[in-house]
Amino acid sequence: MSDDRPSLTRDEVAHLAKLARLAVTDDELDLFAGQLDVILSAVARIGDVAAADIPPTSHAVPLENVFRQDVTRPSLPREDVLAGAPAVEDDRFRVPQILGEEE
């Protein structure tokens, strides 16, 4: 791999920090310049690996949805369920009104 890309300068990092509205010190500019340079080099290497005969993919292994069968089965009796509710009205749970709708 040949890295023909020039390193980031302190001025470029300062400009990026200004655009991002970040207050950085002179020491941080040197630190961030080195860190960003490593990140950009790693991203550039991805372009070297990509080949025209390899299609882009989002997953290495094909995904398949797995659904269980929708089978009707007995559940708790309505009376037992409503017995644990703090408020019941017309054989249903009563909940506080949240949208200001009129009945």
VODRENDO-297462 format. One line per 8 residues: number of its first residue (from 1); their letters; for each residue x, y, z of C-alpha. Coordinates in steps of 0.5 Angstrom, whole numbers, plus 500, padded with zeros to 3 digits. Layout:
BEGIN
NUM	A	X Y Z | ...
This chain:
BEGIN
1	MSDDRPSL	500 500 500 | 503 507 498 | 500 513 502 | 501 519 498 | 496 523 502 | 499 528 506 | 499 529 513 | 494 533 517
9	TRDEVAHL	497 540 519 | 495 543 525 | 492 549 521 | 487 544 518 | 486 541 525 | 484 548 528 | 480 549 522 | 476 543 523
17	AKLARLAV	475 544 531 | 473 551 529 | 468 548 524 | 465 544 530 | 465 549 535 | 470 546 539 | 475 549 544 | 482 546 543
25	TDDELDLF	489 548 546 | 495 548 542 | 497 541 545 | 490 538 543 | 491 540 536 | 498 536 536 | 495 530 539 | 488 531 535
33	AGQLDVIL	493 532 528 | 496 525 530 | 490 521 531 | 486 524 525 | 492 522 521 | 492 515 523 | 484 515 522 | 484 517 515
41	SAVARIGD	490 513 513 | 486 507 516 | 480 509 512 | 484 510 506 | 487 503 506 | 480 500 505 | 480 503 498 | 486 499 497
49	VAAADIPP	483 493 499 | 476 494 495 | 476 490 488 | 472 491 482 | 470 484 482 | 467 484 489 | 460 486 490 | 459 491 496
57	TSHAVPLE	455 488 502 | 452 490 508 | 453 483 512 | 458 478 511 | 453 472 512 | 446 473 508 | 441 475 513 | 434 471 513
65	NVFRQDVT	428 473 518 | 426 467 522 | 419 467 524 | 415 463 529 | 408 460 527 | 403 464 529 | 399 459 533 | 393 461 537
73	RPSLPRED	393 458 544 | 389 459 551 | 391 465 555 | 389 468 562 | 382 469 563 | 380 476 562 | 377 477 570 | 384 474 572
81	VLAGAPAV	388 480 568 | 383 485 570 | 384 483 577 | 391 486 577 | 389 493 574 | 389 499 578 | 383 501 574 | 378 498 570
89	EDDRFRVP	372 501 566 | 367 497 561 | 371 490 562 | 377 494 560 | 384 497 563 | 382 504 564 | 388 509 563 | 389 516 564
97	QILGEEE	387 521 558 | 394 523 554 | 392 526 548 | 386 531 550 | 381 528 546 | 374 528 547 | 370 522 548
